[in-house]
Amino acid sequence: MTNPIGINPAIMVTRIAQREGASLNTQLAKVAQLRAQMLAAQAEQATKPNPADQALVHPANGAELDLLI
């Protein structure tokens, strides 16, 4: 048995499609749909500024200093 944290995203997408009840005839389409949603979410996250980066510019408290360490 593998650790769920270390599973390849492609495997997780297939498992999610199976869990959602996709039949063998529709599983490929469901995997493609989930993969497209995942890529869109990754692209959206890439465009958002990282709040940790802003804290590193001007640290204001101990928690932000911990980010530097």
N, C-alpha and C positions, 0 to 999 in steps of 0.2 A: 504494500500500500504506500502511496506517495503522499507527501505533505501537500495540502491544497494550496499553500502559498507558493510553492515552487512549480505549479502546473503551467504549462504553456498556454497562452491565451487562446490559441486555436482549439486546443483540447477543451478548454472551459466553454467556449462557444458551442461546441458540439454537444457537450454534456447539458448545457442549458436548453438547447433545442430538443434533446431527448426528454428532458425533465418536463418541458412544456407540452409534451405529447405529440410532437411532430411524427407523422408516419414515415415509413421508409420512402414513400413516393414524394413527400413534401419536405423531407429533412434537409436536402441540399438547398432548397429555397429559403428555409428558415435560418440555416447557418449563414447564408449570404446576407440575409436581412439583419441578423444580429451582428455580423462582422461589420457591415456598413454603419450600424448604429455605434459600435465601439470606435470605429475610425473617426466618425463625426464628433464623438465626445472627446477623443484624444486631441483632435484639431482645435476644438473649442477651448480645452484646457491649455493648449499651447499658446493661445492668443491672450489669455488672462494673465495679468501681472501676478507674480508670486508674492504673497504678503510677507514671506520671510525675507525676500530681497529688500523690501522697503524698510524692514526693521534693521537690517544690517547697515543701511546707509547712515542712520542716526539712531543708535540704540538709546532707548529712554529708560529701560528698567533692567532688572536682573534676568528676567526671562529672555529678553532680546539679546542680552550679552551671552546667555547660554547657547544661543544659536550660532554664535561665532566660534564656540569651542568645539 
